[in-house]
Amino acid sequence: MLATSVLAVTRARTTTAAPSGHRLIPPSVRQVLRLLRITALPRPRRDHVLLWSAWRHHQHQAAQAHRRWNNITATATT
């Protein structure tokens, strides 16, 4: 929510006329978000990334087990 409000304020401030009378091109949302990621938003912690990787591995194993079980029950019922 903080990032959204910063994006809105930044975009509103950059769309006003510059002192020389030239209008600045407003930054895109991606540009502002990139700047936020570089300066203000914290990076994901390493342990979070490792836990996410372990969770994805678990999901893969669970999906394989479900497929094997479905194949076994399909063979047994037909």
C-alpha positions in Angstrom: 0.0 0.0 0.0 2.9 2.3 0.8 4.4 1.7 -2.7 1.0 2.5 -4.3 0.8 5.8 -2.5 4.4 6.7 -3.3 3.7 5.9 -7.0 0.7 8.2 -7.0 2.5 11.1 -5.3 5.6 10.7 -7.6 3.4 10.6 -10.7 1.4 13.6 -9.6 4.5 15.7 -8.9 6.2 14.9 -12.2 3.2 15.8 -14.3 3.3 19.5 -13.3 5.0 22.0 -15.5 8.8 22.5 -15.0 10.1 25.9 -14.2 11.4 26.5 -17.7 7.9 26.0 -19.1 8.7 22.6 -20.6 6.6 19.7 -19.4 8.4 16.6 -18.2 7.4 13.2 -19.4 5.7 11.4 -16.5 7.6 8.3 -15.4 5.9 5.0 -16.0 4.8 2.9 -13.1 7.5 0.4 -13.9 10.2 3.1 -13.7 9.0 4.4 -10.3 8.6 0.8 -9.0 12.2 0.1 -10.0 13.4 3.2 -8.3 11.5 2.1 -5.2 13.0 -1.3 -5.3 16.5 0.1 -5.5 16.1 2.7 -2.8 13.3 2.0 -0.4 11.9 -1.5 -0.6 13.8 -4.2 1.3 15.3 -7.1 -0.6 13.9 -10.5 0.2 15.9 -12.3 2.8 18.0 -15.3 1.8 16.3 -17.7 4.2 12.9 -16.7 2.6 14.2 -17.6 -0.8 15.5 -20.9 0.4 12.2 -21.7 2.2 10.3 -20.9 -1.0 12.5 -23.2 -3.0 11.9 -26.0 -0.5 8.2 -25.4 -0.7 8.2 -25.6 -4.5 10.1 -28.9 -4.2 7.5 -30.2 -1.8 4.7 -29.1 -4.2 6.3 -31.0 -7.0 6.6 -34.2 -5.0 3.0 -33.9 -3.8 1.8 -33.5 -7.3 3.7 -36.6 -8.4 2.3 -38.6 -5.5 -1.3 -37.5 -6.4 -0.8 -38.5 -10.1 0.6 -41.9 -9.1 -2.3 -42.5 -6.7 -4.8 -41.4 -9.3 -3.3 -43.8 -11.8 -3.4 -46.7 -9.3 -7.0 -46.1 -8.4 -8.0 -45.6 -12.0 -6.4 -49.0 -12.9 -8.0 -50.7 -9.9 -11.5 -49.5 -10.7 -11.5 -50.3 -14.4 
